[in-house]
């Protein structure tokens, strides 16, 4: 999962990325429009993403529900993917493997309405 600084979320298979060899300098990717990666999340497609907003709400989405886009693709806006309220934006994203297991040890998060 890649989160852009403009609030776009996309899922890309890890097989797309190649390993860096000894002495390599790595790859910096910033496209012509100035978009760059803000966060990189590596997890299973069956995991959940808990998205915490500036208004104190928590939204969840399954990783497989995020569009599968290539390395150069833009992705989908978190505003439309999570049905955020006007003026609301995501401040933190936490990947969780099993929502029910986590909920039994703490208070359960709010589920996104469908």
C-alpha positions as CSV (number, residue, x, y, z in Angstrom):
1,X,0.0,0.0,0.0
2,X,1.2,3.5,-0.9
3,X,-0.1,6.7,0.5
4,X,0.7,9.8,-1.5
5,X,1.2,13.2,0.1
6,X,-2.0,14.4,-1.8
7,X,-4.2,11.8,0.0
8,X,-4.3,9.0,-2.7
9,X,-4.1,5.4,-1.7
10,X,-3.1,2.5,-3.9
11,X,-2.2,-1.2,-3.7
12,X,0.7,-2.5,-5.6
13,X,2.0,-6.1,-5.6
14,X,5.4,-6.4,-3.9
15,X,6.6,-8.4,-7.0
16,X,6.7,-5.1,-8.9
17,X,9.5,-3.8,-6.8
18,X,13.0,-5.2,-7.4
19,X,15.6,-5.7,-4.7
20,X,18.5,-3.3,-4.5
21,X,22.0,-4.8,-5.2
22,X,25.1,-4.1,-3.2
23,X,26.3,-0.6,-3.6
24,X,23.1,0.6,-5.2
25,X,21.8,4.1,-4.5
26,X,18.1,3.2,-4.4
27,X,15.3,4.7,-6.5
28,X,13.6,8.0,-5.7
29,X,10.3,8.3,-7.4
30,X,8.6,11.7,-7.9
31,X,6.5,12.1,-11.0
32,X,6.2,15.1,-13.2
33,X,3.2,16.4,-11.2
34,X,5.3,16.4,-8.0
35,X,3.5,13.5,-6.3
36,X,5.6,11.5,-3.9
37,X,5.1,8.7,-1.4
38,X,4.2,9.7,2.2
39,X,3.8,6.2,3.7
40,X,4.5,2.7,2.6
41,X,2.5,-0.1,4.3
42,X,3.3,-3.8,3.7
43,X,0.6,-6.2,4.7
44,X,-1.7,-9.0,3.6
45,X,-4.7,-8.3,1.3
46,X,-6.9,-9.7,4.1
47,X,-5.7,-7.1,6.6
48,X,-7.7,-4.0,7.6
49,X,-6.5,-0.4,7.5
50,X,-7.8,1.7,10.3
51,X,-7.9,5.4,9.2
52,X,-7.9,8.0,12.0
53,X,-9.2,11.4,11.0
54,X,-8.7,14.9,12.3
55,X,-12.2,14.9,13.8
56,X,-11.5,11.9,15.9
57,X,-13.4,9.3,13.8
58,X,-12.0,5.9,12.8
59,X,-12.8,4.4,9.4
60,X,-11.8,0.9,8.3
61,X,-11.3,-0.6,4.9
62,X,-10.0,-4.1,3.8
63,X,-6.7,-3.9,1.9
64,X,-8.2,-5.8,-1.1
65,X,-10.8,-3.1,-1.5
66,X,-8.1,-0.5,-2.4
67,X,-7.6,-0.4,-6.2
68,X,-4.6,-2.4,-7.5
69,X,-2.6,0.1,-9.5
70,X,0.9,-0.2,-11.0
71,X,3.9,1.6,-9.6
72,X,3.3,4.7,-11.8
73,X,-0.4,4.9,-11.1
74,X,-2.1,7.6,-9.0
75,X,-4.5,5.5,-6.9
76,X,-7.8,6.5,-5.4
77,X,-8.6,9.4,-3.2
78,X,-9.1,8.5,0.4
79,X,-11.9,11.1,0.5
80,X,-14.0,9.0,-1.9
81,X,-12.7,5.6,-0.7
82,X,-13.7,6.2,2.9
83,X,-16.6,8.5,2.4
84,X,-15.1,11.2,4.6
85,X,-17.2,14.2,5.8
86,X,-16.4,17.6,4.2
87,X,-13.3,19.1,5.8
88,X,-12.3,15.8,7.3
89,X,-8.9,14.2,6.4
90,X,-6.9,11.2,7.4
91,X,-4.1,11.9,9.9
92,X,-2.9,8.3,10.6
93,X,-3.3,4.8,9.1
94,X,-2.8,1.7,11.2
95,X,-2.7,-1.8,9.5
96,X,-4.4,-4.5,11.6
97,X,-4.5,-8.2,10.7
98,X,-7.6,-9.3,12.5
99,X,-10.1,-6.7,13.6
100,X,-12.1,-9.1,15.8
101,X,-9.0,-10.2,17.7
102,X,-7.9,-6.6,18.3
103,X,-11.5,-5.6,19.3
104,X,-11.7,-8.2,22.1
105,X,-8.6,-6.7,23.8
106,X,-9.8,-3.0,23.5
107,X,-12.9,-1.0,22.5
108,X,-14.2,-1.8,19.0
109,X,-13.7,0.8,16.2
110,X,-16.5,2.3,14.3
111,X,-17.3,0.4,11.1
112,X,-17.7,2.2,7.8
113,X,-21.2,2.3,6.6
114,X,-21.9,0.7,3.2
